[in-house]
């Protein structure tokens, strides 16, 4: 079993190998806007979990997953050449939902801010009357 520093170094090397290959080195049109977000290597180095994300909906996600599975051999060969280890970890591709989740949270917060602004009659992005005092901001006379 490899130590943690070696695993992290190999994860970074795999990421640095796979990310540009997926972004620019494969000519599959199904890989439109795919970004490799992170790599997690199993402690025994048998499997490398490659997380990726894409812009678009479920249709784009499905197309990209199929394209990555189709290109697995070529990507695996590039990783083997970069690692130069006796055994190369088997690559498993997983859709990374964290970016989509973050986008949903941002949209929800923006919607709530718009609703609050409409309710209070203030333009979105500005603090309502008296909000500075509520937040503990110093009064002009305190300075």
Secondary structure by P-SEA (a helix, b strand, c coil): cccaaaaaaaaaaaaaaaaaaaacccccccccccccccccccccccbbbbbbcccccaaaaaaaaaaaaaaaaaaaaaaaaaaccccccbbbbbbbaaaaaaaaaaaaaaaaaaaaaaaaccccccccccccccccccccccc
